[in-house]
């Protein structure tokens, strides 16, 4: 196991270098001049006083290293990554890591809650559907889950705002936007703050969760159906074991392999957030930070977010592989146990 982990980590090095090259290259291919955006110089102003504007833009390019050849810019940026220094934002001069840390905790809270809820809902539904395949309950749950999974996030979020947050005729269960009430005060007690923020996060977490548990439950159903058709499950039943013991002790563990695969892939999404959800509900998380950076050509923020997502993707794949051996002992990563 230890040798396997070391080999995978070493393999991450060339993969990470390739990802940073692609990320850097894509950011530089985007149209527009970031120096003009930093200076707030429009095309009309540039024509009106070209000499002064060009001098100002040149100073900005020199300050941020934008006047250097692209390979030099990449090497300077990659060198900073080794020191966990992604530079400063072009928009407000704040360090990239500081801006990311501000948004990542908000996104983490929403995603962790939604993932826990999705799995708590999806696994029992998947087990029920698999053990009652073809029944009325299975057909109803399948229809509902397919309908939920097919609903676009932006549409579901918009409907929720219309009917449950900002409607004078039906319900006003949730606040429209933000993380806190307008009357929020730092002097509030811990529980007062907790309840207020939970109330504000309820609507976006609901939108985060509905599509996830619909998809996970279908994967759980498919995995469970495949497992309960295996010979060793028939053998367990022929020994007189109760159906509960057969399903929850013998079948459940092996049917979790597809779910483990999904769990490993969810790690990068924990911090990348959902641009649509965070924009709809005005949540200052990683999704909103990313789209704002894209619109402003804020290269350091864009590259910082993409690089962080790449690192977490590789870690998620490794964790997923390691969890395979936990769920299914037949999977081994060493020649000794193979």
C-alpha positions, 0 to 999 in steps of 0.5 A: 500500500505504501509503495503504491501511494508513493508511486501515485504521488510521484505520478502527480508531479508531471500531471500537475506540471501539465495542468499548470501549463494548460491553465496558464496557457488558457488564461493568456489566450483569453481576449482583452488586456488585463492592464486596461482593466486594472487601469480602468481605461476604455477604448475611447479613453485610449484613443482620446489620450493615447500617449498618456494611457499607453504610458500608464498601461506600460507601468502596470504591465511592468508592475505585474510582469505582463511585459515579460515573455509568456514563458518567463511569466509562467516560470515566475508564477510556477515558482510562486506556487512552490511557496504557496504564493499565487500573487495578488488580485488585479482588482483589489491588490489582495493576495490570491490565497487570502481571497480564496480562503475567504470564499472557500469556507462558505462553499465548504459549509454548503457542499459538506452539508449537501453531500452528507444529506445527499448520501443519507437520502440516496443510499436508503432509496437506492437499497429500497429500489434495488430490493423492490425492483419493479414494484410500484414504489420503485417505479414512483421513486425512479420517476421522481428521481429522474425528474429531479435530476433532469431539472436544471439548477438555475431553473430550480433555484429561480422557482424556489426564489419565486415561490418560497422566498420572495412571494407575497401570496404563497410562502416566504420560508427562506431569505432571498440572498446573502449569508446573514440578515440585514440586522446581523450583529457581531454581538449576537450569541453563537446560537443566534448567529448559527440559526441566522446563517443556517436559515440563509443557507437552507435554500442554496443547500436544498438546490445543491442537494436535490440533483446529487441525491437523485444521481447517487441513488440511481448509482446505488440502485444499479450497484445493489441490483448487480450485487444481489444477483451474484452467486454468493448472495444466493448462497447466503440466502440458501443458508437460511440467513434473513434478508436483512442480514443478506442485504446489509451485511453481504450485499451492501459493502460490495455495492458501495464501490460505485458510490466510493468512486463518486465520493472521490470525484466530489472532493474538488467540487467541495471548494469549486462551488456552484457558479449558478447557485452562488450567483442566484442566491448572492453567496460570496463563495468560490463559484462567485469568486471564479466568475467575477475573476473571469469577467475581470480577466483577473489572471491570478485568481483564475489560475489559483482556483483552477490549480487548487481544483486540479490538486484536489482532483488528483487527491480525490482520485487517490482517496477513491482508489484507496477506499476501494480496498476498504470497501472490497478486500479483494482489491489489492495494491501490492503484489504480496496481497494480489 
